[in-house]
Amino acid sequence: MELQDYTKQQLALRNGQDKPQIWVAFQGLIYDVTESRLWRNGKHYEHWAGQDLTDELSDAPHTAGVFEKFRAVGKLKS
């Protein structure tokens, strides 16, 4: 299945506040983290949903493997 492209503006709406979906981007892919208890209300520690977290992974206590738990729902347009 081909993943749909989304702009940064479209991703920003999936922040857990404006729309019911909670999405984050990492390395060009957009992941649905809506069901994660760690992303309630669109916030995960000092990180906010609806944005590209690629540059923020170095601050996290986990590796990129954490994204394997979530379904990719789209691609982030550059």
N, C-alpha and C positions, 0 to 999 in steps of 0.2 A: 504494500500500500504506500503510495506516494504521500509524504507529509506536506501539508499546506504551509506556505510562507506567511509569516506575520511580521509586521513592522514593530519597531520599538514602542510606538504609540499604542498599537493593538495589545502588545504584551503588557504595557503599563496598566491597562484596564483590568487585567486579571490579577489584581493585587489583594483580593479578599475583601475589598471594600466596595468598589464600583460595580463589579460583577461577581457572581457566586464562585467562579473558578479562581483557583490560586495556582498560578504558573510562575516558573522561574526558567531562565535560560542559562545554559552552560555550554561553552564551546560550539555555539551555533545551533544547538538543539533546544527546544522548549519542552519542559517537563511539567506534567500535571501533579502538583503536590497537595491537591485539595484534601485528600483523605488522610494525610499525615498529621498526627496529633502535634508534631513539632512545628507545624506551620499554621496553627490556629490563628485566625484573624489576620493572616497574611504577614506575620512577623515570626522570625526564627532568630533568637538572640538579637544581634545588632543588624541582621539582614532583613530586608523588606522584599516581599514578593512583587512580581510585575516588572522585574528588571533582570539584566544579564549579570550573573554572579561569577563569571569566569575569572575576573581579576581579584575576586574576594576569597577564592578558595585557599590561598596561602595563609589566610587568617583563621581558617577553620581547623578544628581538632580532628578532622576526618579527611579521607582521600576522595578523589573523584569517583571512586567506586560506589559511593553513596547514591549516585544518580541511577545506578542499575536497578534500584528498588522501584523506580518510578517509570511511568509510561511516557514516552516521547510523543507529543501531540502536534509538533510543528517544527519549522525551521525559522530561525531569526534572520530576517533580511538585513544585509549589511548596508 
